[in-house]
Amino acid sequence: MKWETKDIQTWPPEKHVVGAVIPESGNATKYKTGGWRSERPVRDEEKCKQCLFCYFYCPDSSVIVEDGRAVGVRYREDGEDRELRADEVVLAAGALDSPAILLRSGIDRPGVGQGLQDHPSLPVALHLRDGQAVGPDALAVSACLQGTHSDTNDLQLLALDAVDVTMPSLGLLMGAVMRVHSRGSLRLASADPTVHPIVELNMLADERDMAALHAAATLTERVATSTAMAAIAEVAPFDLSDGALRAGVGDYVHAVGTCRMGSAADEAAVVDTRARVIGYDGLLVCDASVMPAVPRANTHLPVVMVAERVAAFFDRLG
């Protein structure tokens, strides 16, 4: 089969990397671990143009599976349906799009789309006083405070002095629950790949999460009503009643768990300990969806380590 090459014309690329296709052979072998990673950091622009093997953003794509093996991807670009064939396919579309792609591709593991978790959060708006608003050329600042409710560091308070460039006086305090028990799910809304999947976060279904959100909201209130905060911002009215918390709770953009890692004997598991989709050859998932539970921390660094681990597997293949 022929490897199709796409070079980046601008650096950095304008499109996000959400999928990866490993070429069957050829001069991209040195960089086949994915994206811009190689045995050492690559800084040369011309070399990076050669090592990026897939840079499209196509959440409506699907995996080509033949006789239980992933052999490439189908996607739509510039109004045309295209196929890209390869020995290995690595999905890195995130905890919402990776399971949707698997479901659209006919991957029949029962756990696909199940076990969804995120950190419940509650925002409180701040109107920054004169002299405190962030200018268009200023550096936005955030601060993170950890707290304890029932487990160590199971609460977090995020303070932001810049939220929207069109509203420079808008700041934000956001209390979040970091130790989560509730789980949601994701399913396809339609066979049409352009239709977004149905996501049910199911936050606060477990009463332990509701109690923790109360604690996070109380921590937020203490900071919001402090003398120090009053000196720099006016706090928008907020309500800490059960009804208000349930109505106002949102995600923390830390979705995980929809393609969770586990043993082949576990029907709820989607990938094994090497991130390979159970029951299929040549197909891996490399993003936050493989985490069995949302960590008691922001998810960026854990995702980086998942990617490093998967990349290391390919490094060992030479």
Secondary structure, 3 states (H helix, E strand, C coil): CCCCCCCCCCCCCCCCCCEEEECCCCCCHHHCCCCCCCCCCCCCHHHHHHHCCCCCCCCCCEEEEECCEEEEEEEEECCEEEEEECCEEEECCHHHHHHHHHHHCCCCCCCCCEEEECCCEEEEEEEECCCCCCCCCCCCCEEEEEECCCCCCCEEEEEECCCECCECCEEEEEEEECCCCCCEEEECCCCCCCCCCEEECCCCCCHHHHHHHHHHHHHHHHHHCCHHHHHHEEECCCCCCHHHHHHHCECCCCCECCCCECCCCCCCCCECCCCEECCCECEEECCHHHCCCCCCCCCHHHHHHHHHHHHHHHHHCC
